[in-house]
Amino acid sequence: MRTAPEVLLLLVVLTDFAVLGTTRLSTCIRAVAVQGLLLGLLPLAFAQHVSLHAGALAVGTVALKALILPSFLFWAIREAAVRREVEPVVGYIASLLLGAVALALAFAIAARLPLPESQQELLVPVSLATVMIGFIVLTSRRKALTQVVGYLLLENGIYLFGLTRTESVPFLLELGVLLDVFVGVFIMGIVVFHINREFDSIDSAHLAELTD
Amino acid sequence: MGLVSWTALAALAAVLLTAPLLPGIVVRTKSFLTGRRGAPVLQLYYDLWKLFRKGTVYSTTTTWVFRAAPVVVLATLLTAALFLPLDGRAAPVHFAGDLLAFAGLLALGRFALVLGGLDTGSSFEGMGASREVTFASFAEPALFLCFIALVLATGDLSLSDMLGAPLAAVWPRAAAALTLVGASLFVLLLAENSRVPVDDPATHLELTMIHEVIVLDHGGPDLALIQLGGALKLAIFGALVVGVLVPRAGLGVAAAIAALLVGLGVVAVLVGVVESVMARLRLTRVPQLLVGAAALALFAVILLLR
């Protein structure tokens, strides 16, 4: 094993696949929580020396992505009394295969991107794959809650892409992004809750039936 | 095809003699974890000894296909074992592309078993046969993806090299990909050997059985051959997992063989732990698990292609 970041990035991809392959909502959320933890550890693994910047970013990310957001999603499951199954529009096997295609595409595209030399060549393909798998989850799952999970995956992918330039991206900007995500998921949680109250389910297909 | 080395044959003999221990270790692990005493570790040896002394009863609807099945099953598995470099150096038989022969032999054994099941004319066994081949059609692509990853890693087309010294040489470079291949092979081991997330070897409940139902009509020496074949198949897949995860080319011959046997024991304990902590999957969920295993192997292939 060459470096710790490599292991962390591989585990990130495995959590992506766990989200795609699982039948259970709770496993889905747990996988995203684990991914948040891995993302939090990544800046520490990258930093040659422990800096305040990397440390604060790690603490903020872990607190938000591994603790606050997942517990919020679990709260939403409990409050909205959601059925525990994921209910995909595209089947589990098809989504796993789509995920594998996305992964292959991500590696193929990342090899051709004219990016400046990075310290970790796995970072770009993994971030692209996570973004694409986030899109797959976002579009192929029925429940509003799993769409929030897809949105989180999408954001995690963008965060990973940002890590390629940690030294040049100001700390405040990253905190701002984290805050945006937090507010976004919070609002989505409330919306999910209201959809559930209004329609007795959080099946987003019902939203297509809205009329005056 | 080179000269057969004595160390390779010694390793093969050691694996053949200890293979029936593996199901015993699995059962022992399960009973330990669930607070029971469990059958002796040597139980399968006693069972085989008992079965070999019995006579057989054949139903009048069966033909020679049914009688040939157990022999073909064991013969294909014994031949397949010849392709594995069990001493960590070279297999007794090896040539470029023997991975296809290996997979083909496993498929032939399964084909014979399934035909034997169908030959009884029982719809019950036909159901098991249908399930067996359905899951096999998901397991085989995953197995080939694992092999492709190994071929990409080592640049060799022979199992003897894919799991032997060349693999040990590339381990430091491709550790991540090889770990993924190992994990994928372990899932395949569970599926191919009818272990818990896929099938439950302990149950005889008609709705859930896969492997047990196919061999329901076999008795006496025939059943002994099939059970011996089952133990050998577990050892073969265990040797694949251990071969990928623990490169042994640098060790001495005796140490390499000992490491393999210890590794097989560890694999059996892991199987027992998996069986204790999780329930059998619903039949419709099994392909999902196998496609997941294939996705792991595919990920390894992508990493190695990079």
Interface residues (C-beta under 8 A of the other chain):
Chain A: M1 R2 E6 V7 L10 V13 L14 F17 G21 T23 Y92 I93 L96 L97 G99 A100 L103 A104 F107 A111 E121 P125
Chain B: A175 A176 L180 R285 P287 Q288 V291 G292 A294 A295 L296 L298 F299 I302 L303 L305 R306
